[in-house]
Amino acid sequence: MTAPRLQLAHITKRYPSVIANHDVSLTVQPGEIHAVLGENGAGKSTLMKIIYGAVQPDEGVIHFDGRAVVMRHPQQARALGIGMVFQHFSLFDTLTVAENVWLGLDRHLSLAQVRQRLRAKASEYALEIDPARPVHTLSAGEMQRVEIVRALLTHPRLLILDEPTSVLAPQAVQWLFAALRQLARAGCSILYISHKLHEIRALCEVCTVLRAGEVSGVCDPRRESNESLSRLMIGAEPPALARRELHAGVPMLRVEGLSLPREEPFGVDLKEITLQVCAGEVAGIAGISGNGQKELLRVLAGEDTRAASKAVWIGAQEAGRLPPLARRALGLHFVPEERLGRGAVPALSLAHNLLLTRREAVRRGGWIDVRALRQQAARIIENFQVKGGGPAAAARSLSGGNLQKFIMGREIDADPRVFIVAQPTWGVDVGAAALIRGEILALRDAGCAVLVVSEELEELFEICDRLYVIAKGRLSPSVARTQATVTQIGEWMSGLWNSVDRAGAAQEKAPENVSRTQERAHASA
């Protein structure tokens, strides 16, 4: 009989504050697409890093192709034919795409040869990449493509994918699945980590479920439902979202005729962007990564203040030239898609990361009330069910999903009047995703104006009242969620909305029909 491609026996990994993996055993056959499922903090990423040689286990044995191996570093794993795409990208910002890929390939290849192979592989799997672009100019979705193509270029015998579709558009997901099935037919084994249950059921043949660092079950996901997989993963089904009838108020965030040239050579020009979000509604922006989301969010958050003062309004206040601190004073809070580096400082504790956007614990003269800061962090950790080492834990010590819950909690806890969030449930398990989406709807019901930028169409249809689409720096008319279809939004992602019907156009104008009395009341407030 053919030996298993990978066999883990009784793997245990301890950290000072937590046991990440305890007595984990797992077997992957050649050509098998094997899912590893678990809630945030269940130990999935740690287990994958052990297989890849980035983390050393305290106990247990690893067999690869029937031979016992000790993975001391990733270079050894790559030499065996193990490739990995990390959830948190491992790219050098100052290097180009091709230079980043070159670092992990045969040193006998020239940079020109790497560029050629990169273009060919990206074209083969329909994952568009420009090898000459510096990584710091890429969106999160584009970085994800680079990581995937870089792994494919190594011709792996075992490919580990940690949340590979978290920021990919639906079309790109289907192309990726076709590529993975093609790889599996050629004998490559695939370990697939995802929180998207429908993807696991559609793609994978075997599923190992982790709960609190231990194996809680092994199943064939094709014979399971989303509900049964949820029960295996978190012990229960995620709570259903409760939606209330929409009662939109006055516009709280408006963008009027915003046109702005790109700041970076590989950026996107914004062209005549017009949108608005009213109090008590959730508006969503769909689109394929790299179509202007990054540039628009920088303008809305105040990181780019080149726009005309009257191009952006927060309530009745001109805000186009206001910096982020002044916008927060007006009640605007923002969660970026990049968690580590922008949303949180990796080396700082969770408590001290509050100081990035919250100043309640700063006293006269700039002194920090550390006790108050820790109490504030502890409240957010409890309310948003953040699993980690408590207020003193470094941000980088948390799993991606738990860090996302903390960052979301930090901004929601500020009781914003306008809340802008990019990729709110990227890499978050089904239970945590339900919690975050529920908090977004609670903000809406409390009268907050919420703008969600996401590449998850299912998520946008679940929580939004109106939808826009961004493509090539242009924004579509809005359409009511109840009138939109996935097919329509998918077509609009290519910029095909010029034939929008009158009903859609009317819907775009409807939220502007607030009474003069409401406008005066809002202005006086």
C-alpha positions as CSV (number, residue, x, y, z in Angstrom):
1,M,0.0,0.0,0.0
2,T,1.1,3.6,-0.7
3,A,2.4,5.3,2.4
4,P,0.4,8.4,3.6
5,R,1.8,11.7,2.3
6,L,1.7,13.1,5.9
7,Q,1.1,11.5,9.2
8,L,1.1,13.3,12.5
9,A,1.1,11.3,15.7
10,H,0.4,12.8,19.2
11,I,1.6,16.3,18.4
12,T,1.6,18.6,21.4
13,K,2.7,22.3,21.6
14,R,2.7,24.3,24.8
15,Y,3.1,28.1,25.3
16,P,3.4,29.8,28.6
17,S,-0.3,30.9,28.7
18,V,-2.0,28.2,26.6
19,I,-1.7,24.7,25.2
20,A,-2.1,25.3,21.4
21,N,-2.1,21.6,20.4
22,H,-2.7,18.6,22.6
23,D,-2.2,15.0,21.4
24,V,-3.2,15.8,17.8
25,S,-3.0,12.9,15.2
26,L,-3.8,13.4,11.6
27,T,-3.3,11.5,8.3
28,V,-3.3,12.9,4.8
29,Q,-3.2,10.6,1.8
30,P,-1.5,11.4,-1.6
31,G,-3.8,13.5,-3.8
32,E,-6.2,14.1,-0.9
33,I,-7.8,17.5,-0.2
34,H,-8.0,17.5,3.6
35,A,-9.7,20.2,5.6
36,V,-8.7,21.3,9.1
37,L,-11.6,23.1,10.7
38,G,-11.9,24.8,14.1
39,E,-12.9,28.0,15.7
40,N,-10.4,30.9,16.2
41,G,-7.7,29.9,18.7
42,A,-8.4,26.1,18.2
43,G,-4.8,25.5,17.2
44,K,-5.1,25.2,13.5
45,S,-2.4,27.7,12.5
46,T,0.0,26.4,15.1
47,L,-0.4,22.9,13.8
48,M,0.2,24.0,10.2
49,K,3.4,25.9,11.3
50,I,4.6,22.7,12.9
51,I,4.2,20.8,9.7
52,Y,6.0,23.6,7.8
53,G,8.9,23.8,10.3
54,A,8.2,27.3,11.5
55,V,7.3,26.0,15.0
56,Q,8.8,23.1,16.8
57,P,6.5,20.7,18.7
58,D,7.1,19.7,22.3
59,E,5.9,16.1,21.7
60,G,4.9,13.9,18.8
61,V,6.2,12.5,15.6
62,I,5.9,13.6,11.9
63,H,6.1,11.1,9.0
64,F,6.3,12.4,5.4
65,D,5.9,9.8,2.6
66,G,6.4,7.1,5.2
67,R,9.6,8.4,6.7
68,A,10.0,10.0,10.1
69,V,11.2,13.6,9.8
70,V,12.1,16.4,12.2
71,M,11.1,19.8,10.6
72,R,13.6,22.2,12.0
73,H,12.9,25.1,9.6
74,P,10.8,26.0,6.6
75,Q,13.7,25.5,4.2
76,Q,13.8,21.8,5.1
77,A,10.0,21.5,4.6
78,R,10.2,23.2,1.2
79,A,13.1,20.8,0.2
80,L,10.7,17.9,1.0
81,G,8.0,19.4,-1.2
82,I,5.9,21.2,1.4
83,G,4.5,24.6,0.5
84,M,2.4,26.9,2.7
85,V,0.3,30.0,2.2
86,F,0.0,31.8,5.5
87,Q,-3.1,33.6,6.8
88,H,-0.8,36.5,7.7
89,F,1.2,37.3,4.7
90,S,5.0,36.8,4.8
91,L,6.0,39.3,2.2
92,F,8.6,42.1,2.2
93,D,6.9,45.4,1.6
94,T,9.9,47.2,0.0
95,L,10.5,44.4,-2.6
96,T,8.6,43.8,-5.8
97,V,6.3,40.8,-6.3
98,A,9.0,39.0,-8.4
99,E,11.7,39.7,-5.8
100,N,9.6,38.3,-3.0
101,V,8.9,35.1,-5.0
102,W,12.6,34.8,-6.0
103,L,13.6,34.5,-2.4
104,G,12.0,31.1,-2.0
105,L,13.0,29.6,-5.3
106,D,16.0,27.9,-6.8
107,R,19.0,30.3,-6.6
108,H,20.1,29.3,-10.0
109,L,17.1,31.1,-11.6
110,S,17.6,34.7,-12.7
111,L,15.1,37.4,-11.7
112,A,14.0,37.7,-15.3
113,Q,13.2,33.9,-15.3
114,V,11.2,34.3,-12.1
115,R,9.2,37.1,-13.6
116,Q,8.5,34.9,-16.7
117,R,7.4,31.9,-14.6
118,L,5.4,34.1,-12.3
119,R,3.4,35.5,-15.2
120,A,2.9,32.1,-16.7
121,K,1.7,30.5,-13.5
122,A,-0.6,33.4,-12.6
123,S,-2.1,33.2,-16.1
124,E,-2.5,29.4,-15.8
125,Y,-4.6,29.8,-12.7
126,A,-6.3,33.1,-13.7
127,L,-4.8,35.0,-10.7
128,E,-3.7,38.3,-12.2
129,I,-0.4,39.6,-10.8
130,D,2.1,42.2,-12.0
131,P,5.6,40.9,-11.1
132,A,7.0,44.5,-11.1
133,R,4.8,46.0,-8.5
134,P,6.2,46.7,-5.0
135,V,4.3,44.7,-2.4
136,H,3.5,47.8,-0.3
137,T,1.2,49.0,-3.2
138,L,-0.9,45.8,-3.2
139,S,-4.3,45.4,-1.5
140,A,-4.8,42.4,0.8
141,G,-6.5,40.4,-1.9
142,E,-3.6,41.0,-4.3
143,M,-1.1,39.9,-1.6
144,Q,-3.1,36.8,-1.2
145,R,-2.8,36.0,-4.9
146,V,1.0,36.5,-4.7
147,E,1.2,34.0,-1.8
148,I,-0.8,31.4,-3.6
149,V,1.1,31.7,-6.9
150,R,4.4,31.7,-5.0
151,A,3.5,28.4,-3.4
152,L,2.3,26.9,-6.7
153,L,5.7,27.7,-8.3
154,T,7.5,25.3,-5.9
155,H,5.6,22.3,-7.4
156,P,4.6,21.1,-3.9
157,R,3.9,17.5,-2.9
158,L,1.9,18.9,0.1
159,L,0.3,22.3,-0.1
160,I,-0.9,24.0,3.1
161,L,-3.5,26.8,2.6
162,D,-4.5,28.8,5.6
163,E,-7.6,30.8,4.8
164,P,-6.7,31.1,1.1
165,T,-10.0,32.6,-0.1
166,S,-10.5,35.1,2.7
167,V,-10.0,38.1,0.4
168,L,-10.7,36.5,-3.0
169,A,-13.7,37.4,-5.2
170,P,-16.2,34.6,-5.9
171,Q,-14.9,34.1,-9.5
172,A,-11.3,33.8,-8.2
173,V,-12.4,31.2,-5.6
174,Q,-13.9,29.0,-8.4
175,W,-10.7,29.3,-10.4
176,L,-8.6,28.5,-7.3
177,F,-10.8,25.4,-6.6
178,A,-10.3,24.2,-10.2
179,A,-6.5,24.6,-9.8
180,L,-6.5,22.7,-6.4
181,R,-8.5,19.8,-7.9
182,Q,-6.0,19.8,-10.8
183,L,-3.1,19.6,-8.4
184,A,-4.8,16.8,-6.4
185,R,-5.3,14.8,-9.5
186,A,-1.6,15.1,-10.2
187,G,-0.9,13.6,-6.7
188,C,-0.3,16.7,-4.6
189,S,-1.9,16.5,-1.2
190,I,-3.7,19.6,0.1
191,L,-4.3,20.7,3.7
192,Y,-7.1,23.3,3.5
193,I,-7.8,25.6,6.5
194,S,-11.0,27.7,6.2
195,H,-13.9,28.9,8.3
196,K,-16.2,28.9,5.2
197,L,-18.2,25.7,5.7
198,H,-19.7,25.7,2.2
199,E,-16.2,25.8,0.7
200,I,-15.0,22.8,2.8
201,R,-18.1,20.8,1.8
202,A,-17.6,21.7,-1.9
203,L,-13.9,21.1,-2.1
204,C,-12.6,18.6,0.6
205,E,-12.9,14.9,0.9
206,V,-11.8,14.5,4.6
207,C,-12.2,17.0,7.5
208,T,-10.4,16.9,10.8
209,V,-12.0,19.2,13.4
210,L,-10.1,20.8,16.2
211,R,-11.6,22.2,19.4
212,A,-9.4,23.8,22.1
213,G,-6.3,22.3,20.6
214,E,-7.6,18.7,20.4
215,V,-9.2,16.6,17.7
216,S,-12.9,16.6,18.3
217,G,-13.9,14.6,15.2
218,V,-13.0,13.4,11.7
219,C,-15.6,13.3,8.9
220,D,-16.4,13.4,5.2
221,P,-17.6,17.0,4.9
222,R,-19.5,16.2,1.7
223,R,-21.9,14.2,3.8
224,E,-22.3,16.9,6.4
225,S,-24.4,20.1,6.6
226,N,-23.2,23.5,7.7
227,E,-25.1,23.0,10.9
228,S,-23.5,19.6,11.7
229,L,-20.0,21.0,11.0
230,S,-20.7,24.0,13.3
231,R,-21.7,21.6,16.1
232,L,-18.5,19.7,15.7
233,M,-16.5,22.9,15.7
234,I,-18.0,25.0,18.4
235,G,-20.5,22.6,20.1
236,A,-23.5,24.5,18.8
237,E,-25.0,26.2,15.7
238,P,-24.3,29.9,15.3
239,P,-27.1,32.1,16.4
240,A,-29.4,33.4,13.6
241,L,-29.1,37.1,12.9
242,A,-32.1,39.2,14.0
243,R,-32.9,41.9,11.4
244,R,-35.3,44.8,12.2
245,E,-37.2,46.8,9.7
246,L,-35.1,49.6,8.1
247,H,-35.8,53.1,9.5
248,A,-33.1,55.2,7.8
249,G,-32.5,58.7,9.1
250,V,-30.5,61.6,7.8
251,P,-27.3,61.1,5.8
252,M,-24.4,60.8,8.2
253,L,-21.6,60.0,5.6
254,R,-21.6,61.6,2.2
255,V,-19.2,61.6,-0.7
256,E,-20.0,64.0,-3.5
257,G,-18.2,63.8,-6.9
258,L,-14.9,62.6,-5.5
259,S,-12.2,62.3,-8.2
260,L,-8.7,61.8,-7.1
261,P,-5.5,60.7,-8.9
262,R,-3.6,57.8,-7.5
263,E,-0.9,58.5,-5.0
264,E,1.1,55.4,-5.9
265,P,2.3,54.3,-9.3
266,F,0.3,51.1,-9.1
267,G,-2.7,52.6,-7.4
268,V,-6.2,53.3,-8.8
269,D,-7.6,56.7,-9.8
270,L,-11.0,57.5,-8.1
271,K,-13.5,58.8,-10.6
272,E,-16.6,60.7,-9.7
273,I,-17.4,58.7,-6.5
274,T,-20.8,59.6,-5.0
275,L,-22.2,57.7,-2.1
276,Q,-24.1,58.2,1.1
277,V,-24.9,56.3,4.3
278,C,-27.8,57.3,6.5
279,A,-28.2,56.9,10.2
280,G,-29.8,53.5,11.0
281,E,-28.7,51.7,7.8
282,V,-25.9,49.4,6.6
283,A,-24.5,50.2,3.2
284,G,-22.1,47.8,1.5
285,I,-19.4,48.1,-1.1
286,A,-18.7,44.9,-3.1
287,G,-15.8,44.5,-5.6
288,I,-12.8,42.6,-6.6
289,S,-9.7,43.5,-4.6
290,G,-7.6,46.3,-6.2
291,N,-10.4,48.3,-7.8
292,G,-10.1,51.4,-5.6
293,Q,-11.3,50.1,-2.2
294,K,-7.9,50.9,-0.6
295,E,-7.8,54.5,-2.1
296,L,-11.5,55.2,-1.1
297,L,-11.0,53.9,2.4
298,R,-7.9,56.1,2.9
299,V,-10.0,59.2,1.9
300,L,-12.9,58.2,4.1
301,A,-10.7,57.5,7.1
302,G,-8.7,60.8,6.8
303,E,-5.4,59.1,5.9
304,D,-5.6,60.8,2.5
305,T,-6.6,64.5,2.9
306,R,-6.1,65.6,-0.8
307,A,-9.8,65.7,-1.5
308,A,-11.8,68.9,-1.6
309,S,-13.2,69.8,1.7
310,K,-16.8,69.5,0.4
311,A,-16.1,66.1,-1.2
312,V,-16.6,64.3,2.1
313,W,-19.2,65.1,4.8
314,I,-19.7,63.7,8.2
315,G,-23.1,64.7,9.3
316,A,-23.4,68.4,8.5
317,Q,-19.6,68.9,8.8
318,E,-17.3,69.3,5.7
319,A,-14.6,66.7,6.3
320,G,-12.6,66.2,3.1
321,R,-9.5,67.8,4.6
322,L,-9.8,66.6,8.2
323,P,-7.2,64.2,9.6
324,P,-8.3,60.9,11.3
325,L,-8.3,62.4,14.9
326,A,-10.7,65.2,13.9
327,R,-13.0,62.7,12.2
328,R,-13.0,60.5,15.3
329,A,-14.1,63.6,17.2
330,L,-17.1,63.8,14.8
331,G,-17.9,60.2,15.6
332,L,-16.3,58.3,12.7
333,H,-14.5,55.1,13.6
334,F,-12.7,52.9,11.1
335,V,-11.5,49.2,11.0
336,P,-8.9,48.6,8.2
337,E,-8.5,45.2,6.5
338,E,-4.9,44.9,7.6
339,R,-5.0,43.8,11.2
340,L,-1.3,43.7,12.1
341,G,0.5,46.9,11.2
342,R,-2.5,49.2,10.7
343,G,-5.3,47.9,13.0
344,A,-2.9,46.9,15.8
345,V,0.8,47.3,16.7
346,P,2.1,43.6,16.9
347,A,4.5,44.1,19.8
348,L,2.1,46.2,22.0
349,S,-0.3,44.7,24.5
350,L,-4.0,44.7,23.7
351,A,-4.5,47.4,26.4
352,H,-1.9,49.7,24.9
353,N,-3.3,49.1,21.4
354,L,-6.5,50.9,22.6
355,L,-4.4,54.1,22.5
356,L,-4.3,54.0,18.7
357,T,-7.9,55.2,18.5
358,R,-9.1,55.6,22.1
359,R,-8.0,58.3,24.6
360,E,-10.3,57.8,27.6
361,A,-7.4,56.6,29.7
362,V,-5.1,59.5,28.9
363,R,-5.1,62.1,31.7
364,R,-4.1,65.7,31.8
365,G,-0.5,66.3,30.8
366,G,-0.5,63.1,28.6
367,W,-0.2,60.6,31.6
368,I,-1.7,57.2,30.9
369,D,-4.0,55.7,33.5
370,V,-2.7,52.1,33.0
371,R,-5.3,50.6,35.4
372,A,-8.2,52.3,33.5
373,L,-6.7,51.2,30.2
374,R,-6.5,47.5,31.3
375,Q,-10.1,47.7,32.7
376,Q,-11.3,49.1,29.3
377,A,-9.4,46.3,27.4
378,A,-10.8,43.6,29.8
379,R,-14.3,44.8,29.1
380,I,-13.9,44.6,25.4
381,I,-12.2,41.2,25.7
382,E,-15.2,39.9,27.7
383,N,-17.9,41.5,25.5
384,F,-16.4,40.3,22.3
385,Q,-15.3,36.8,23.6
386,V,-11.7,37.4,22.7
387,K,-9.5,34.4,23.5
388,G,-6.0,35.2,24.4
389,G,-3.7,36.1,27.3
390,G,-5.8,39.0,28.5
391,P,-5.2,42.8,28.4
392,A,-1.4,42.3,28.7
393,A,-1.1,39.9,25.8
394,A,0.8,41.2,22.7
395,A,-1.4,41.7,19.7
396,R,0.7,39.3,17.6
397,S,0.1,36.5,20.1
398,L,-3.6,36.3,19.2
399,S,-5.0,34.2,16.3
400,G,-6.2,36.3,13.4
401,G,-9.9,35.9,14.2
402,N,-9.4,36.8,17.9
403,L,-7.4,39.9,17.0
404,Q,-10.1,40.9,14.5
405,K,-12.7,40.6,17.3
406,F,-10.7,42.8,19.6
407,I,-10.1,45.5,16.9
408,M,-13.8,45.5,16.0
409,G,-14.7,45.6,19.7
410,R,-12.3,48.6,20.3
411,E,-14.1,50.7,17.7
412,I,-17.7,49.5,18.4
413,D,-17.2,50.1,22.1
414,A,-16.6,53.8,21.3
415,D,-20.3,54.2,20.3
416,P,-19.6,55.6,16.8
417,R,-22.0,57.7,14.8
418,V,-20.4,56.5,11.6
419,F,-18.7,53.2,11.4
420,I,-16.6,52.1,8.4
421,V,-15.2,48.5,8.3
422,A,-13.2,46.6,5.7
423,Q,-13.4,42.8,5.6
424,P,-15.1,42.5,9.0
425,T,-15.1,38.7,9.2
426,W,-11.9,37.9,7.3
427,G,-10.5,34.7,8.7
428,V,-13.1,34.5,11.5
429,D,-14.9,31.3,12.5
430,V,-18.7,31.0,12.1
431,G,-19.4,31.7,15.7
432,A,-17.2,34.8,15.8
433,A,-18.6,35.9,12.4
434,A,-22.1,35.7,13.8
435,L,-21.1,37.8,16.8
436,I,-19.4,40.5,14.6
437,R,-22.3,40.7,12.2
438,G,-24.8,40.8,15.1
439,E,-22.8,43.8,16.6
440,I,-22.9,45.6,13.2
441,L,-26.7,45.2,13.0
442,A,-27.0,46.3,16.7
443,L,-25.0,49.5,15.7
444,R,-27.4,50.0,12.8
445,D,-30.5,49.6,15.0
446,A,-29.0,52.1,17.5
447,G,-28.9,54.7,14.7
448,C,-25.3,54.4,13.6
449,A,-24.5,54.8,9.9
450,V,-22.4,51.7,8.9
451,L,-20.4,51.2,5.7
452,V,-19.0,47.7,5.1
453,V,-16.4,47.1,2.4
454,S,-16.2,43.4,1.7
455,E,-15.4,40.8,-1.0
456,E,-17.7,38.3,0.8
457,L,-21.0,38.6,-1.2
458,E,-22.8,36.3,1.2
459,E,-21.8,38.6,4.1
460,L,-23.0,41.7,2.3
461,F,-26.3,40.2,1.4
462,E,-26.7,39.1,5.0
463,I,-26.2,42.4,6.8
464,C,-26.6,45.3,4.3
465,D,-29.6,47.3,3.4
466,R,-28.1,48.8,0.2
467,L,-25.3,47.7,-2.0
468,Y,-22.8,49.5,-4.1
469,V,-20.1,48.0,-6.4
470,I,-16.6,49.5,-7.0
471,A,-14.8,48.7,-10.3
472,K,-11.7,50.4,-11.7
473,G,-12.1,53.4,-9.4
474,R,-15.8,54.0,-10.2
475,L,-18.8,53.4,-8.0
476,S,-22.1,51.9,-9.2
477,P,-25.5,53.3,-8.3
478,S,-26.8,51.7,-5.1
479,V,-29.4,49.0,-5.2
480,A,-31.6,47.7,-2.3
481,R,-30.4,44.4,-1.0
482,T,-33.9,43.0,-1.5
483,Q,-33.8,43.9,-5.2
484,A,-30.2,42.8,-5.8
485,T,-29.0,39.4,-7.0
486,V,-25.6,37.7,-6.8
487,T,-25.6,37.5,-10.6
488,Q,-26.3,41.3,-10.9
489,I,-23.6,42.2,-8.4
490,G,-21.1,39.8,-10.1
491,E,-21.7,41.6,-13.5
492,W,-21.3,45.0,-11.9
493,M,-17.9,43.9,-10.5
494,S,-16.7,44.1,-14.1
495,G,-18.1,47.7,-14.4
496,L,-21.3,46.7,-16.2
497,W,-23.8,48.8,-14.5
498,N,-24.5,51.5,-17.1
499,S,-27.7,49.6,-18.1
500,V,-29.1,49.9,-14.5
501,D,-32.9,50.2,-14.6
502,R,-34.9,53.1,-13.4
503,A,-35.9,51.2,-10.3
504,G,-32.2,51.0,-9.3
505,A,-31.6,54.6,-10.1
506,A,-34.6,55.6,-8.0
507,Q,-33.3,53.5,-5.1
508,E,-30.0,55.4,-5.4
509,K,-31.9,58.7,-4.8
510,A,-34.4,57.5,-2.3
511,P,-32.2,58.0,0.9
512,E,-31.7,61.6,-0.1
513,N,-35.4,62.4,0.3
514,V,-35.2,63.4,3.9
515,S,-37.3,66.3,5.0
516,R,-35.8,69.8,5.5
517,T,-37.0,69.5,9.1
518,Q,-34.8,66.5,9.6
519,E,-31.8,68.2,8.0
520,R,-32.3,71.3,10.3
521,A,-32.7,69.1,13.3
522,H,-29.5,67.2,12.4
523,A,-27.6,70.4,11.8
524,S,-28.6,71.8,15.1
525,A,-27.6,68.6,16.9
